[in-house]
Amino acid sequence: MPDAALEFAIMDSVDLDHRHRIYDGWIPPAVAAALHKHGYHGTLREAAARGDWFCAHRLAEAAVAGGGSDGQAEALTLLEPFASTGWWPAVRTVGRLLADWGRFDEAVELLGLHADTGHREAACEFARVLARQGHIDQVLALLGPRTADSFLAEVLVEVTLGHGRDDEIAALLPPVGVGATVPFEPWATDAWDTVPLHATLLERQGRVDEAAVLLRKYVSVDGMVFAGHAEQLAALLARHGREAELRACLTEDGAEYARTALARLLEERGRIEEAIALLKQYSRAGEPHAAFELAELLARHGRHDEAIEMLSRAAEIAGGDSDWIIHLLCRIFVEADRADEALAYLDDHFARHGGHSDEYACARAQVIRLCSLPETADVEPSPQTVPAKDGSSSGTLGGVVAEAERLVHQGEPEKAIAHLRERLDGMRRLRIEDL
């Protein structure tokens, strides 16, 4: 029997689903990854033996990465106790692994049992396995009658790519402008948007002009801009090198998507300075998303100093929630081998602007995770730079996880787990008291 054999703590799918949502008694995945990275495999195995999915899953991933039939057997030993309860996340994971290993008959048997019950996600996974084997007739039989469900219709279009059945699939979809009742999602309206799928099928058949006309027609309807249509149109034009049409879209509804697609097209064609000039034009006009895209472009071409300088300015003037800018800025610091400056920047930014201590902890944890900093004392922030808690809550889930990660990185796994149990239990008690 593989070394990973466990005396599994019996749970049912309802209990597993509950714990998966709120980490009740489980070690969160980021902390499990940190424990594995630092060699605390025994801790992971003990938690997995108590029915901790995240720890069992992390060990299974490592076993698969090790390769060979022994690794497969070890991974299945870890995962099958969860899958045997019928809990969908585990069933899906095992089904995908079996398919990846070429064990299609086993994957079909496992996923087919769940698809036969009407399980939507199981039907999708089953369709993907069938498509990988080239069984498109079976895919059409499975999903074709259920295209009133937008989720299943999207999967049908996705998995049939390259099989020459696009006309047949288009006929199975609700026509543009005609909605279909979706009984699976009570919050949905009776109409769902079929434009993107029909445009995709037209493009796949080489009918690019027709696809572009369809998308352009529905970018703006009755004064409402459909961002998805605008983005798909811009991507379509870029894929087919239609630069002039992309430039024309810069003055129309959904212009931001045309700008992004045009900048990427110019970059792909080696016209880097033109792409930079385009994005600078918009970032100077105060569009933070353009500044974000420009920083990514500069970093991709080794111009980290320029990207850092620009994002540092953007973070100061963005106002409100600037976390998304700060996260990119820290990532670019790390890519430039300046992780110490990233941590110093976070210290300074939060000291000047304030913010919840958990947000600060999450940002530092991201830097540590990205660059694999050694477990040294300077990884821990000084008390003077930590924003004060407002006392109104026991902290956010992200902050609790980030602090546990930090403790693992510093070689204190037991303290990390104790911290998780104490803080998560406290957060659960607060939620119960609020009911």
C-alpha positions in Angstrom: 0.0 0.0 0.0 1.4 3.5 -0.8 3.0 5.5 1.9 0.1 8.0 1.7 -2.5 5.5 3.0 -4.6 7.2 5.6 -7.0 6.3 8.2 -9.6 8.6 6.8 -12.1 10.4 9.1 -15.5 9.5 7.7 -17.5 12.5 6.5 -20.4 12.9 4.1 -20.6 15.3 1.1 -22.7 17.8 3.0 -20.1 18.1 5.8 -17.3 18.3 3.2 -19.1 21.0 1.4 -19.6 23.0 4.6 -15.9 22.7 5.5 -14.8 23.6 2.0 -16.8 26.9 2.2 -15.6 28.1 5.5 -12.4 26.2 6.3 -14.1 24.7 9.4 -11.4 22.5 10.9 -9.3 22.6 7.7 -6.0 24.3 6.9 -6.6 26.8 4.1 -4.9 26.0 0.7 -2.3 28.8 0.8 -1.1 27.6 4.2 -1.1 23.9 3.1 1.1 25.0 0.2 3.5 26.8 2.5 3.6 23.7 4.8 4.5 21.5 1.9 7.0 23.9 0.5 8.9 24.0 3.8 8.8 20.2 4.2 6.2 19.8 6.9 4.7 16.8 5.2 3.9 15.0 8.5 1.7 17.9 9.5 -0.1 17.7 6.2 -0.6 13.9 6.5 -2.0 14.2 10.0 -4.5 16.8 8.8 -5.4 14.8 5.7 -6.0 11.7 7.9 -8.5 13.8 9.9 -10.4 14.6 6.6 -8.7 17.8 5.6 -9.3 18.1 1.8 -6.9 20.9 1.2 -4.0 19.0 2.8 -4.9 15.7 1.0 -5.2 17.6 -2.3 -1.8 19.3 -1.8 -0.1 15.9 -1.1 -1.8 14.4 -4.1 -0.5 17.1 -6.3 3.0 16.4 -5.1 2.5 12.7 -5.7 1.4 13.4 -9.3 4.3 15.7 -9.9 6.6 12.9 -8.8 5.4 10.9 -11.8 5.0 7.2 -12.5 2.4 4.7 -11.5 3.4 4.9 -7.8 2.6 8.6 -7.8 -0.8 8.0 -9.4 -1.6 5.3 -6.9 -0.6 7.5 -4.0 -2.7 10.4 -5.3 -5.8 8.2 -5.7 -5.3 6.8 -2.2 -5.4 10.3 -0.9 -8.3 11.5 -2.9 -10.6 8.5 -3.3 -12.0 8.6 0.3 -13.3 12.1 -0.5 -14.6 11.1 -3.9 -16.3 8.1 -2.6 -18.7 10.3 -0.6 -20.0 11.7 -4.0 -18.6 15.2 -3.0 -18.3 16.9 -6.4 -14.9 18.8 -6.0 -13.2 15.5 -5.2 -15.0 13.6 -8.0 -14.1 16.3 -10.5 -10.4 16.2 -9.3 -10.2 12.4 -9.6 -12.0 12.4 -13.0 -9.6 15.0 -14.4 -6.5 13.1 -13.2 -7.7 9.9 -14.7 -8.3 11.6 -18.0 -4.9 13.3 -17.9 -3.3 9.9 -17.3 -5.1 8.4 -20.3 -7.3 6.2 -18.1 -10.4 7.3 -20.0 -12.6 4.3 -19.3 -12.3 4.9 -15.5 -12.9 8.7 -16.0 -15.9 8.0 -18.2 -17.3 5.6 -15.6 -16.8 8.0 -12.7 -18.1 11.1 -14.4 -20.9 9.4 -16.3 -22.5 8.2 -13.1 -22.8 11.7 -11.9 -23.8 13.2 -15.3 -26.6 10.6 -15.5 -28.2 12.2 -12.3 -28.5 15.5 -14.1 -25.5 17.1 -12.4 -24.6 20.1 -14.6 -20.9 20.3 -13.8 -20.6 16.5 -14.1 -22.2 16.7 -17.6 -19.6 19.3 -18.6 -16.7 17.3 -17.3 -18.1 14.2 -18.9 -18.4 16.1 -22.2 -14.8 17.2 -22.0 -13.6 13.7 -21.5 -15.7 12.4 -24.4 -14.4 15.2 -26.7 -10.8 14.4 -25.8 -11.5 10.9 -27.1 -13.1 12.3 -30.3 -16.6 11.1 -29.3 -18.4 14.2 -30.6 -21.6 12.4 -31.4 -21.9 11.5 -27.7 -21.1 15.0 -26.7 -23.9 16.3 -29.0 -26.3 13.7 -27.6 -25.4 14.7 -24.0 -25.4 18.5 -24.3 -27.4 19.2 -27.5 -30.8 18.8 -25.9 -29.8 21.1 -23.0 -28.5 24.2 -24.8 -31.3 26.2 -23.2 -28.8 26.2 -20.3 -26.2 28.9 -21.1 -23.6 27.1 -19.0 -23.9 23.8 -20.9 -24.2 25.6 -24.3 -20.9 27.4 -23.6 -19.2 24.0 -22.9 -20.7 22.5 -26.0 -19.1 25.2 -28.1 -15.8 25.0 -26.3 -15.2 21.3 -26.5 -16.3 20.9 -30.2 -13.6 23.2 -31.4 -11.8 21.8 -34.5 -14.3 19.0 -35.1 -16.1 20.5 -38.1 -19.6 20.5 -36.6 -20.1 24.2 -36.1 -23.1 24.6 -38.4 -24.8 21.8 -36.5 -24.0 23.3 -33.2 -25.2 26.8 -34.2 -28.6 25.2 -35.1 -28.8 23.7 -31.6 -28.3 27.1 -29.9 -31.1 29.5 -29.2 -31.0 32.2 -31.9 -29.8 35.7 -31.2 -32.4 37.7 -29.4 -34.4 34.8 -28.3 -34.1 33.9 -24.6 -34.6 30.5 -23.1 -35.7 29.6 -19.6 -32.9 28.4 -17.4 -34.4 26.4 -14.5 -31.0 25.8 -12.9 -30.5 29.4 -11.8 -33.5 31.0 -10.1 -31.8 34.4 -10.1 -31.3 34.4 -13.9 -33.7 36.2 -16.3 -35.5 34.3 -19.0 -33.2 35.6 -21.6 -29.5 34.9 -21.9 -26.9 36.3 -24.2 -26.3 34.1 -27.2 -24.4 36.7 -29.3 -20.9 35.6 -28.1 -21.4 31.9 -28.9 -22.9 32.6 -32.3 -20.0 35.0 -33.1 -17.5 32.4 -31.9 -19.0 29.7 -34.2 -19.0 32.2 -37.2 -15.3 33.0 -36.6 -14.5 29.3 -36.3 -16.0 28.8 -39.8 -13.9 31.6 -41.2 -16.8 33.9 -41.5 -14.9 36.7 -39.7 -16.8 39.6 -41.4 -20.1 38.2 -40.2 -18.9 37.6 -36.7 -17.6 41.2 -36.5 -20.9 42.6 -37.8 -22.9 40.6 -35.3 -20.7 41.7 -32.4 -20.6 45.4 -33.5 -24.4 45.4 -33.8 -24.8 44.4 -30.2 -22.0 46.4 -28.5 -24.5 49.0 -27.5 -28.3 48.3 -27.3 -30.8 50.9 -26.1 -28.0 52.9 -24.5 -26.5 50.0 -22.6 -23.0 49.0 -23.5 -22.3 45.2 -23.4 -18.7 45.0 -22.3 -18.4 41.3 -23.2 -19.4 42.0 -26.8 -17.0 45.0 -27.0 -14.1 42.9 -25.6 -14.9 39.9 -28.0 -15.0 42.3 -31.0 -11.7 43.8 -30.1 -10.1 40.5 -29.6 -11.5 39.2 -32.9 -10.2 42.2 -34.8 -6.7 41.8 -33.2 -6.5 38.1 -34.0 -7.1 38.8 -37.6 -4.8 41.8 -37.8 -7.4 44.4 -38.5 -5.6 47.3 -37.1 -7.5 50.0 -38.9 -10.8 48.7 -37.6 -9.4 48.5 -34.1 -8.3 52.1 -34.2 -11.8 53.1 -35.4 -13.2 51.4 -32.3 -11.1 53.7 -30.1 -13.8 56.4 -30.6 -16.8 54.1 -30.0 -18.5 52.5 -27.1 -16.2 49.9 -25.4 -13.1 51.9 -26.5 -11.1 50.6 -23.5 -11.2 47.0 -24.9 -10.1 48.2 -28.3 -7.2 50.1 -26.6 -6.1 46.9 -24.8 -6.3 44.7 -27.9 -4.5 47.3 -30.1 -1.7 47.7 -27.7 -1.2 43.9 -27.5 -1.3 43.7 -31.3 1.3 46.4 -31.7 3.5 44.5 -29.1 3.1 41.2 -31.0 4.2 42.9 -34.2 7.3 44.3 -32.4 6.1 47.9 -32.4 6.8 48.3 -28.7 7.2 52.0 -28.6 3.9 52.5 -30.4 2.2 50.4 -27.9 3.8 52.3 -25.0 2.8 55.6 -26.6 -0.8 54.5 -27.0 -1.1 53.4 -23.4 0.7 56.5 -22.1 -1.9 58.7 -23.9 -4.6 57.2 -21.8 -2.7 56.8 -18.6 -1.9 60.5 -18.7 -5.6 61.2 -19.0 -6.1 59.6 -15.7 -7.3 56.1 -16.6 -5.8 53.7 -14.0 -6.5 50.6 -16.1 -4.3 52.0 -18.9 -1.6 52.7 -16.4 -1.9 49.1 -15.2 -1.6 47.7 -18.7 1.3 50.0 -19.5 3.2 48.9 -16.4 2.7 45.2 -17.4 3.9 46.0 -20.9 7.0 47.8 -19.6 7.8 45.0 -17.2 7.5 42.4 -20.0 10.2 44.2 -21.8 12.6 44.6 -18.9 11.8 48.2 -18.2 11.0 47.6 -14.5 12.2 51.0 -13.2 9.8 52.9 -15.4 6.9 50.5 -14.5 7.7 50.9 -10.8 7.9 54.7 -11.0 4.6 55.0 -12.8 2.7 52.6 -10.5 4.0 54.3 -7.4 2.5 57.5 -8.7 -0.7 55.8 -9.7 -1.1 54.3 -6.2 -0.9 57.7 -4.7 -3.6 59.3 -6.9 -5.9 56.4 -7.5 -8.1 57.1 -4.4 -10.3 54.5 -2.8 -9.2 50.9 -3.2 -5.7 50.9 -4.8 -4.9 47.3 -3.7 -4.9 46.0 -7.3 -2.3 48.6 -8.3 -0.1 47.8 -5.2 -0.2 44.1 -5.9 1.1 44.6 -9.4 3.7 47.0 -8.2 5.0 44.5 -5.6 5.0 41.8 -8.3 7.2 44.0 -10.5 9.5 44.8 -7.6 10.0 41.0 -7.2 10.5 40.4 -10.9 13.3 43.0 -10.7 14.9 41.2 -7.8 14.0 44.1 -5.5 11.8 42.2 -3.0 13.3 44.1 -0.1 12.1 47.4 -1.7 8.6 45.9 -2.1 8.4 45.2 1.6 9.8 48.7 2.4 7.2 50.2 0.0 4.4 48.4 1.8 5.6 49.5 5.2 5.7 53.1 4.0 2.4 53.1 2.1 0.4 51.6 4.9 2.1 53.8 7.5 1.1 56.9 5.5 -2.3 55.9 4.3 -3.5 53.5 7.0 -5.8 50.6 6.2 -6.7 47.3 7.9 -3.8 45.3 9.3 -5.1 42.2 7.5 -4.8 44.0 4.1 -1.2 44.8 5.0 -0.5 41.2 6.1 -2.0 39.9 2.8 0.2 42.2 0.7 3.3 41.2 2.6 2.3 37.5 2.2 2.0 38.0 -1.5 5.6 39.3 -1.7 6.9 36.5 0.4 5.0 33.9 -1.7 6.3 35.4 -5.0 9.9 35.5 -4.2 10.4 32.7 -1.7 12.1 34.9 0.9 14.2 33.1 3.4 12.8 32.7 6.9 14.6 35.7 8.4 13.5 38.2 11.0 13.1 41.0 8.6 10.3 39.2 6.9 8.2 40.2 9.9 7.0 43.8 9.9 8.0 46.0 12.7 5.2 47.0 15.1 5.6 50.6 14.2 4.5 50.0 10.6 1.5 47.8 11.2 -1.8 49.7 10.9 -3.8 49.6 14.0 -6.9 47.4 14.1 -10.1 49.3 14.5 -11.4 46.8 17.1 -14.6 46.3 15.2 -13.9 42.7 14.1 -11.7 39.8 14.5 -10.1 40.4 11.1 -10.6 39.2 7.6 -10.1 35.6 6.4 -7.3 36.8 4.1 -5.5 38.4 7.0 -5.8 35.3 9.1 -4.4 33.1 6.3 -1.6 35.6 5.6 -0.5 35.6 9.2 -0.5 31.8 9.3 1.6 31.7 6.1 4.1 34.1 7.7 4.4 31.9 10.7 5.1 28.8 8.5 7.7 30.7 6.6 9.4 31.5 9.9 9.5 27.9 10.9 6.6 27.9 13.3 4.0 25.5 11.8 2.4 24.5 15.2 2.0 28.2 16.0 0.5 28.8 12.5 -2.1 26.1 13.0 -3.0 27.2 16.5 -3.4 30.7 15.1 -5.8 29.5 12.4 -7.9 27.5 14.8 -8.2 30.4 17.3 -8.9 33.1 14.7 -11.2 31.0 12.5 -13.2 29.8 15.5 -13.5 33.4 16.7 -14.8 34.5 13.3 -17.3 31.7 13.2 -18.6 32.6 16.7 -19.0 36.2 15.5 -21.1 35.1 12.5 -23.3 32.9 14.7 -23.8 35.8 17.2 -24.9 38.0 14.3 -27.7 35.6 13.3 
